[in-house]
Amino acid sequence: MKPFKMSVIVFLTICTVIFLMSACGKEEDEQKVKHSEVTSQLNPVLSIQQRNDGIEVLAVLENHSNHTVTLSFNSSKMFDVSIVNSSSNEVFRHSKGKNYEAKQEDVHIKAGASHIWKTKWKHSAATRKAGIYKVNATFLPNEISPGSLKTENLTVKETFTLQGGTGEQRNNSFRNIHFLGKDGTYKVSGEARVFEASFSYSVTDGHNIFIERNEQTAEGAPAWAPFSFEINIPEEDLPINGTLMLELFYYSPKNGDKSDTLAVPLQSFK
């Protein structure tokens, strides 16, 4: 075979190999992108509803992709939900006290559909404590197909305001709470039984803290002592949609944590 002809054949062979490798690589990249697009469109959502007998939480995974997504679990524990109060104390955990079975189970979520898991923090109207609470839900698959767990955000957080029940305006440190006013201007009075006659208060809507200040009473614990103060929040800072909550508390001399928080709803805005 002549050298020129041989060179042409070798050149064409190399070009063919490069073309095939490029095509395979492109197809592989497209597949990766496709899988990434599928899994990145799993959207976690929380729905929180206050009932007479407690707080119902719906933990939802929405499939916004154009493909069915399969979540594989190696345990009957498919999700968990925790609720903490404004003092960062956990008041509810779905998995607490439950026994879970080790088993393989798949959940298929069709394109445009969703899957719902439910739980409930049970309490009566008389015992519930008003305040701002934070809910955290985590979904616990060990595998997702198509795609990878690394591309997923399988946690979601929400904040909700819980209105108090009967006889709510007191605890071990605060009692006889009264307030007057609206639209950012309020006068608050009551009685406190606190260490060294010192306590604090904040006003929040669950997302923003508008005020946090310290107050003094005339006498410290174990005596109950009266207090009063005024709250002024500029109208332009008030929430468009939400509830202003007054939280009375003191910082523990032992560890500096918020203690004995009493939450009082001041005003709802809609």
Secondary structure, 3 states (H helix, E strand, C coil): CCHHHHHHHHHHHHHHHHHHHHHHHHHHHHHHHHHHHHHCCEEEEEEEEEECCEEEEEEEEEECCCCCEEEEECCCCCEEEEEECCCCCEEEECCCCCCCCCCCEEEEECCCCEEEEEEEEECCCCCCCCEEEEEEEEECCCEEECCCHHHCCCEEEEEEEECCCCCCCCCCCEEEEEEEEECCEEEEEEEECCHHHEEEEEEECCCCEEEEEEEECCCCCCCCEEEEEEEECCHHHCCCCEEEEEEEEEECCCCCCEEEEEEEEEEEEC
